[in-house]
Amino acid sequence: MEITNMNPATSKPHLGSAHQAISATAGHIYADGTYLSKNPTWHEEHSSWKAKQVDVMLRKHGIKPSTIAEVGCGAGEILSCLASIYGSDVRCFGYEVSPQAFELCRPKETKNIHYCLKDLFLEPEDITFDVVMAIDVFEHVEDYIGFVRKLKGRAKYKIFHIPLDISVQLVMRGTVFQKLRDNIGHIHYFTKETALATLKSAGYEIVDCFYTRSALELGRSDIANSLLRIPRGVLFSIHQGLTARILGGFPLLVLAK
């Protein structure tokens, strides 16, 4: 990593910068407590599973980062889990624009994990990292293509975890997309093809991608997911892409340059 002009480990959160970022990209629900009221854990319970997916991808390609940054780090637990996996030789930096999420991050700071209430894009352009992650983020961002385009120069490798909300069964259910918008802030919806096209249109080279098995491996207890667990598992073992398109429940993890 090349860092000049600033040390993220000692920089202080700048609340004004965070609010500028919220206004520009994220919407007021992340600043005024609305999102926290609907998602009080900020999905922290899924963090170890998500960190495992990232680790699988990095190890598959022999990538051994010394610095990792996460944009939209939420409660900060994914970075905490990765720091536990890689040890003290890896420095981790979390950037979050929600004051409520940042407060969830604070107790997790260590000598090699640092969190900033700040938009990464407000940092000088020469602040770069070995790996930058955006895990379940750009579906929340109004200008999502502009977001991923600006992220490109911040690291050699980028990892995206992208919910694939468009599936036959969700389209048939009709009201689900409004619930995704109201409850978890998704304002854009993707298939594998449109997610990859988004990254390519922003100038990325796709190194690798694979479906993650959130519908099968995370303990979701709502009726729809419970009823679909067996058919999803059977069909996914036969044809992954077809299962994702018909039944949904399988996000996409992407490694890009």
C-alpha positions in Angstrom: 0.0 0.0 0.0 1.1 3.5 -0.7 0.0 6.1 1.8 1.3 9.6 1.7 0.1 12.9 3.3 -2.0 11.1 5.8 -2.0 8.2 8.2 -5.4 6.5 8.4 -4.5 4.9 11.6 -4.3 8.2 13.4 -6.7 10.4 11.4 -9.8 11.6 13.2 -13.3 11.1 12.0 -14.7 14.2 10.2 -18.5 14.3 10.8 -19.0 17.0 8.2 -17.3 14.8 5.5 -19.5 11.9 6.5 -22.7 14.0 6.2 -21.6 15.3 2.7 -21.2 11.6 1.6 -24.6 10.6 3.0 -26.3 13.4 1.2 -24.5 12.6 -2.0 -24.7 8.8 -2.2 -26.5 7.1 0.5 -29.7 8.9 1.5 -30.9 10.2 4.9 -31.9 6.8 6.3 -28.3 6.0 7.1 -27.8 9.3 9.0 -31.1 9.8 10.9 -31.3 6.4 12.6 -34.0 5.0 10.3 -31.8 2.2 8.9 -30.6 1.3 12.4 -34.2 1.1 13.7 -35.0 -1.5 11.0 -31.7 -3.3 11.1 -30.4 -2.9 14.7 -27.5 -5.3 14.3 -26.5 -3.8 10.9 -26.4 -7.5 9.7 -23.4 -8.1 12.0 -24.6 -11.7 12.4 -23.6 -12.5 8.8 -20.2 -11.0 9.0 -18.1 -14.1 9.8 -19.8 -15.9 6.9 -19.0 -13.0 4.5 -15.4 -12.8 5.7 -15.1 -16.5 4.9 -16.2 -15.9 1.3 -13.7 -13.1 0.9 -10.9 -15.3 2.3 -11.8 -18.1 -0.1 -11.5 -15.8 -3.0 -8.2 -14.3 -1.9 -6.6 -17.6 -1.2 -7.9 -19.1 -4.5 -5.8 -16.4 -6.3 -2.8 -16.4 -4.0 -3.5 -12.8 -2.9 -1.8 -11.9 0.4 -2.7 -8.3 1.2 -0.9 -6.3 3.8 -3.7 -3.7 3.8 -7.4 -4.1 3.3 -10.0 -1.4 3.2 -13.8 -1.8 3.3 -16.1 0.9 2.0 -19.4 0.9 3.8 -18.1 -1.3 6.6 -21.3 -1.1 8.6 -20.8 -2.5 12.1 -17.1 -3.3 11.2 -17.3 -7.0 12.0 -16.2 -8.3 8.5 -12.9 -6.5 9.0 -12.6 -7.8 12.5 -13.1 -11.3 11.3 -10.5 -10.9 8.5 -8.0 -9.5 11.0 -8.5 -12.6 13.1 -7.8 -14.8 10.0 -4.8 -12.9 8.8 -3.2 -11.8 12.0 -1.4 -8.6 12.9 0.6 -8.4 9.7 -2.4 -7.1 7.9 -3.8 -3.6 8.6 -7.5 -3.1 8.1 -9.3 0.2 7.5 -13.1 0.6 7.6 -14.8 3.6 6.0 -18.4 4.2 7.1 -20.7 7.3 6.5 -23.4 6.4 9.0 -22.8 7.8 12.5 -24.9 4.9 14.0 -22.9 2.2 12.2 -19.6 4.0 13.2 -20.6 3.7 16.9 -20.9 0.0 16.4 -17.4 -0.1 14.9 -15.7 1.8 17.7 -15.3 -1.0 20.2 -13.7 -3.2 17.6 -10.7 -0.9 17.0 -7.3 -2.5 17.6 -3.7 -1.6 16.7 -4.3 -3.0 13.2 -8.0 -2.3 12.7 -9.0 1.3 12.2 -12.4 2.8 11.4 -13.2 6.2 10.0 -16.5 8.1 9.9 -15.6 9.3 6.5 -16.1 8.7 2.8 -13.0 7.0 1.3 -13.4 9.3 -1.8 -12.7 12.3 0.3 -9.2 11.0 1.1 -6.3 12.2 -1.2 -6.1 10.1 -4.3 -2.7 8.6 -3.3 -4.3 6.8 -0.4 -4.5 3.3 -1.8 -4.7 -0.2 -0.5 -3.8 -3.8 -1.6 -7.5 -4.8 -1.5 -10.7 -2.7 -1.3 -14.0 -4.3 -0.5 -17.5 -3.2 -1.0 -19.7 -5.9 0.5 -23.4 -5.5 -0.2 -22.9 -1.8 -0.8 -23.5 -0.4 -4.3 -27.1 -1.5 -4.5 -27.7 1.2 -1.9 -25.9 4.0 -3.8 -27.8 6.4 -6.0 -25.0 6.8 -8.6 -23.8 3.2 -8.3 -21.8 3.3 -11.6 -20.0 6.5 -10.5 -19.3 4.9 -7.1 -17.6 1.8 -8.5 -15.7 3.9 -11.1 -14.3 6.1 -8.4 -13.4 3.0 -6.3 -11.3 1.5 -9.1 -8.1 3.5 -8.4 -8.0 2.8 -4.7 -6.5 -0.7 -4.9 -5.1 -3.2 -7.3 -7.8 -5.7 -6.3 -11.4 -5.0 -5.5 -13.9 -7.4 -4.0 -17.6 -6.9 -4.4 -20.4 -8.9 -2.8 -23.6 -8.2 -4.8 -27.1 -9.3 -3.9 -28.9 -10.7 -7.0 -32.4 -9.6 -6.1 -33.9 -10.2 -9.6 -35.2 -13.8 -9.8 -38.3 -15.4 -11.2 -39.8 -16.1 -7.8 -39.2 -12.6 -6.4 -40.7 -11.0 -9.6 -43.7 -13.3 -9.2 -44.2 -12.2 -5.6 -44.4 -8.6 -6.7 -44.2 -6.7 -3.4 -40.8 -8.0 -2.4 -38.9 -5.2 -4.2 -40.7 -2.5 -2.3 -39.8 -4.3 1.0 -36.2 -4.5 0.0 -36.2 -0.8 -0.7 -38.1 0.1 2.5 -36.4 -2.3 5.0 -32.8 -2.7 3.8 -32.3 0.2 1.5 -31.8 -1.6 -1.9 -32.6 0.9 -4.6 -31.0 -1.0 -7.5 -31.6 -4.7 -8.3 -29.3 -7.0 -10.2 -28.8 -10.3 -12.0 -25.3 -11.8 -12.4 -25.2 -10.4 -15.9 -26.2 -6.9 -15.1 -23.9 -6.8 -12.0 -20.9 -7.8 -14.1 -21.9 -5.4 -16.8 -22.0 -2.6 -14.3 -18.4 -3.3 -13.3 -17.2 -3.7 -16.9 -18.8 -0.4 -17.9 -16.9 1.3 -15.0 -13.6 0.0 -16.5 -13.0 -3.1 -14.4 -11.4 -6.4 -15.5 -13.3 -9.3 -13.9 -10.7 -11.7 -12.5 -13.2 -14.2 -11.0 -16.6 -14.5 -9.6 -18.8 -17.2 -7.9 -22.2 -17.5 -6.3 -22.3 -17.5 -2.5 -24.7 -19.8 -0.8 -26.4 -17.4 1.6 -29.8 -18.9 1.2 -28.4 -22.3 2.3 -25.8 -21.3 4.8 -27.2 -18.4 6.7 -29.9 -19.1 9.4 -32.8 -17.2 7.9 -36.0 -18.4 9.5 -38.7 -16.6 7.5 -41.3 -18.8 5.8 -40.3 -18.2 2.2 -36.7 -19.1 2.8 -37.6 -22.1 4.9 -39.9 -23.5 2.1 -37.3 -22.8 -0.6 -34.3 -24.3 1.2 -34.6 -27.8 -0.1 -35.5 -27.0 -3.7 -32.7 -24.4 -3.8 -30.2 -26.9 -2.5 -31.2 -29.6 -4.9 -31.3 -27.4 -8.0 -28.1 -25.5 -7.0 -26.2 -28.8 -7.0 -27.3 -29.4 -10.6 -27.1 -25.9 -12.1 -26.0 -22.9 -10.1 -26.9 -20.1 -12.6 -30.4 -21.5 -13.3 -31.1 -21.7 -9.6 -30.0 -18.1 -9.0 -32.2 -16.9 -11.9 -35.3 -18.8 -10.9 -35.3 -19.1 -7.1 -32.8 -16.4 -6.0 -30.9 -16.4 -2.7 -27.4 -16.7 -4.2 -25.4 -13.4 -4.2 -22.3 -12.9 -6.4 -18.8 -12.4 -5.1 -16.5 -10.7 -7.6 -12.8 -10.2 -7.7 -11.9 -7.4 -10.1 -8.9 -5.3 -11.1 
